[in-house]
Amino acid sequence: FDLEPELIEQDAVGPLLLLKRSDAEEFYSEGGSARFSGYGVTRRSLQGLDKVAAELNAAGISAQVFEPGRHTLKEQIRAFHYCSGMIGIRGAEFANLVWVRPGAKVIMVTPDSMKKPSVQRFLGKVMQVEFSEVTVDSDHPDLSSALSVLATEVVHAG
């Protein structure tokens, strides 16, 4: 995620971030040192992010796939602070809501296998973002079909 100095100075709004979860490191694999195996895409992921980004950009909505785990904390703070919103599957990536500006559009996709109430919804309320949660029946749903329509509606709402 490149953030030009001009963008920072103007306090402009960057793209809608489509959150990609990171691949699991050896530490989290079966037989690894982690107490619980599984991490990132091995637990949950959204499929079709590149396609949705292309569809949104073609519709005039600036969007880009962003993998927080590949960026430094400073880069994550900048990306989330300047984004117009974010879409992702429920997970640790949503801790970045603390950097998002009030009014940003946020869609969290939650597999119906996750029964506990989401702390992310509460964090979204505290951070004053426009938070929507979509429940799906898969841990690895495809975002490129129905959710791209929802994303377009949420971005244009309000």
QUIKA-V796224 format. One record per pair of residues at least 6 apart in sequence whose C-alpha atoms are under 8 Angstrom apart, sorted by the first residue. I is the first residue (numbers start at 0). GAP is how many residues later the second one is. D is the distance in whole Angstrom. If there is no record, write none. Layout:
i=[I,I]
gap=[GAP,GAP]
d=[D,D]
This chain:
i=[0,0,0,2,2,6,10,11,12,12,12,13,13,13,13,13,14,14,14,14,14,14,14,14,15,15,15,15,15,15,15,15,15,16,16,16,16,16,16,16,16,16,16,17,17,17,17,17,17,17,17,17,18,18,18,18,18,18,18,18,18,19,19,19,19,19,19,19,19,20,20,20,20,20,20,20,20,21,21,21,21,21,21,21,22,22,22,22,23,23,23,23,23,24,25,26,26,27,27,27,27,27,28,28,29,29,30,42,43,43,43,43,43,44,44,44,44,45,45,45,45,45,45,46,46,46,46,46,47,47,47,48,48,48,49,49,50,51,51,51,52,52,52,53,54,55,55,55,55,56,60,67,67,75,76,76,77,79,79,79,79,80,80,80,81,81,82,82,83,83,84,84,84,84,84,85,85,85,85,86,86,86,86,86,87,87,87,87,88,88,88,89,89,89,89,93,94,96,96,96,96,97,97,99,99,100,100,100,101,101,101,102,102,102,103,103,104,104,104,104,104,105,105,105,105,106,106,106,106,106,107,107,107,107,108,108,108,108,109,109,109,109,110,110,110,110,110,111,111,111,111,112,112,112,120,120,123,123,124]
gap=[65,74,78,75,76,6,71,70,69,70,71,48,65,68,69,70,46,47,48,49,67,68,69,70,45,46,47,48,67,68,69,70,71,46,47,48,49,63,66,67,68,69,70,31,35,45,46,47,48,68,69,70,46,47,48,49,67,68,69,70,74,25,26,29,45,46,47,48,68,19,20,23,24,46,47,48,72,17,18,19,45,46,47,48,16,17,18,19,14,15,16,17,18,14,6,6,7,6,8,9,10,11,8,9,7,8,6,96,45,46,47,95,96,44,94,95,96,42,43,94,95,96,97,93,94,95,96,97,94,95,96,16,94,95,14,15,93,91,92,96,10,11,12,9,93,6,7,92,96,6,91,8,25,20,19,22,21,16,17,19,20,18,19,20,18,19,17,21,20,21,15,19,20,21,70,18,19,20,21,19,20,21,22,64,6,19,20,21,19,20,21,18,19,20,21,26,25,23,26,27,30,25,29,27,29,26,27,28,25,26,27,25,26,27,25,26,24,25,26,49,50,23,24,25,26,24,25,26,27,44,23,24,25,26,24,25,26,27,23,24,25,26,24,25,26,27,28,23,24,25,26,24,25,26,10,12,6,7,6]
d=[7,7,7,8,8,8,8,7,5,6,6,8,8,5,4,6,8,5,5,6,8,5,6,7,8,6,4,6,6,5,5,5,8,6,5,6,6,8,7,8,6,5,6,7,7,7,6,5,6,6,5,6,6,5,6,7,7,6,5,8,8,7,7,8,7,6,5,7,7,5,6,8,6,6,8,7,8,8,5,6,7,8,6,8,7,6,6,7,7,5,6,7,7,8,6,5,6,5,7,5,5,6,5,6,6,8,8,7,7,8,8,5,6,6,7,5,7,7,6,5,5,6,6,7,6,4,6,7,6,5,5,6,6,7,8,7,6,7,5,6,5,6,7,8,8,7,6,8,7,6,8,6,7,8,7,6,8,7,7,6,5,5,5,6,7,7,7,8,5,7,8,5,4,5,8,8,6,5,6,6,5,6,8,8,8,7,5,6,6,4,6,6,6,5,8,6,7,8,7,7,7,8,7,7,8,7,8,7,6,5,5,6,5,6,5,6,6,5,6,7,6,7,6,5,6,6,5,6,7,7,8,6,5,6,6,5,6,7,7,6,5,6,6,5,6,6,5,6,6,5,7,7,8,8,7,8,7,6,7]
